[in-house]
Amino acid sequence: MLTFVIILTLSQIFITYLIFNREMHENIRKEQANDLLRLRLNSLKHEAELIRNDIDTTRILRHDLRHHYRLLYALLKDNDVDTALEHIRTQEAAIRDMRQI
């Protein structure tokens, strides 16, 4: 009878250990999955910020380009071709300098 009780107790301890071990591995797997999701979320946030910056830069460039066209239009309308050509040369030089940076 004592042997039976000991075997039963050891069996219960072993089963408890197996259940605990399985749950511990499951928790580790879930933590790793959460870590991966956090990394992906941070990456997506970073990409979104880069896209927002690109949109802002594009808006600024469109704004500046619109003003350059208006200036050229006004200069050409007034037959001030030399000043218009000089403005174009200045802009080309600025673009060339940007490429070297």
Secondary structure, 3 states (H helix, E strand, C coil): CHHHHHHHHHHHHHHHHHHHHHHHHHHHHHHHHHHHHHHHHHHHHHHHHHHHHHHHHHHHHHHHHHHHHHHHHHHHHCCCHHHHHHHHHHHHHHHHHHHHC
